[in-house]
Amino acid sequence: MPDPRRVRVLLARYASARIALAEKSTLAWQQELDDVTYTLCVLTGARSIADAIAAADGILERHAQGQREMSSETAGEDTALAA
C-alpha cells in the first residue's frame, strides 16, 4: 500500500493546482496539474484521475481504519493491565 502521507501530499497538490488554474490559467500550473495527475494515476494504478482520486481516498480510509483498530487494541490492553 502506498504511504498515506505521500497520498495526502499528492491530493493536496492536485487540489492546489486545480484551484490555481481556475483562478488564472498559467503554463506552470497546467504542468503541475499534469505532473500530479500522472503521479496519482501511477501510484494508485488507475487510468483516470477520477479513479485515482477514488483509489487514493480508499488508501487513506484503510489507513485510518487500521489506526483506529490499533488504538482500540491498545486501549483494550491498557484496560486489561489495569484490572
Backbone torsions as a table, in degrees:
resi	resn	phi	psi	omega
1	MET	NA	135.2	177.8
2	PRO	-60.7	152.3	178.5
3	ASP	-61.7	120.9	-178.8
4	PRO	-57.9	-33.2	178.2
5	ARG	-63.5	-41.5	178.9
6	ARG	-65.5	-40.2	178.8
7	VAL	-60.8	-45.1	179.4
8	ARG	-60.7	-43.4	-179.8
9	VAL	-62.1	-44.4	179.5
10	LEU	-64.4	-41.0	177.3
11	LEU	-63.8	-38.5	178.0
12	ALA	-66.4	-41.6	177.4
13	ARG	-62.6	-41.5	178.9
14	TYR	-61.5	-47.5	-180.0
15	ALA	-62.4	-43.1	-179.9
16	SER	-62.0	-42.6	179.9
17	ALA	-66.1	-41.2	178.2
18	ARG	-62.3	-44.1	179.2
19	ILE	-63.8	-46.3	-179.1
20	ALA	-61.5	-41.5	178.9
21	LEU	-67.0	-32.9	177.8
22	ALA	-67.8	-33.0	179.7
23	GLU	-78.8	-44.5	-179.5
24	LYS	-159.1	116.8	-177.7
25	SER	-77.3	117.6	175.5
26	THR	-129.3	157.7	179.4
27	LEU	-62.2	-38.6	-179.2
28	ALA	-61.8	-45.5	179.9
29	TRP	-70.0	-33.7	177.0
30	GLN	-65.8	-40.3	177.2
31	GLN	-65.1	-40.3	177.5
32	GLU	-61.9	-44.6	179.4
33	LEU	-62.8	-44.2	178.8
34	ASP	-61.3	-43.0	-178.9
35	ASP	-64.2	-49.5	-177.2
36	VAL	-69.8	-33.3	175.9
37	THR	-62.0	-48.4	178.7
38	TYR	-59.3	-47.1	-177.2
39	THR	-63.4	-43.3	177.5
40	LEU	-61.8	-41.4	179.5
41	CYS	-64.7	-43.9	179.2
42	VAL	-65.1	-46.0	-177.2
43	LEU	-60.7	-38.2	-176.2
44	THR	-96.6	-9.7	-177.4
45	GLY	75.3	20.2	-177.6
46	ALA	-92.4	158.3	179.6
47	ARG	-103.6	-8.0	177.6
48	SER	-138.4	157.9	-179.2
49	ILE	-67.0	-34.1	178.1
50	ALA	-61.9	-44.0	178.1
51	ASP	-67.8	-36.5	179.5
52	ALA	-64.8	-41.9	179.2
53	ILE	-65.4	-42.4	177.8
54	ALA	-62.1	-42.2	178.8
55	ALA	-65.6	-41.1	178.9
56	ALA	-63.0	-42.1	176.0
57	ASP	-60.0	-39.9	177.8
58	GLY	-64.4	-40.7	177.6
59	ILE	-60.0	-46.6	-179.3
60	LEU	-66.7	-36.5	178.8
61	GLU	-67.1	-44.1	178.6
62	ARG	-62.9	-38.7	178.1
63	HIS	-64.5	-44.9	179.5
64	ALA	-62.8	-40.7	178.9
65	GLN	-62.7	-42.3	177.8
66	GLY	-62.5	-39.1	178.0
67	GLN	-65.0	-41.8	178.9
68	ARG	-64.0	-41.2	-180.0
69	GLU	-65.2	-40.8	178.7
70	MET	-64.9	-39.3	179.5
71	SER	-64.9	-42.1	-178.9
72	SER	-70.4	-34.2	176.5
73	GLU	-66.1	-42.1	178.8
74	THR	-64.5	-41.7	178.8
75	ALA	-62.8	-38.4	178.0
76	GLY	-65.9	-38.5	177.6
77	GLU	-65.8	-41.6	179.2
78	ASP	-62.1	-40.3	179.2
79	THR	-65.8	-40.9	179.8
80	ALA	-66.5	-37.8	179.4
81	LEU	-68.6	-33.1	-178.4
82	ALA	-72.4	-26.7	-177.9
83	ALA	-79.5	NA	NA
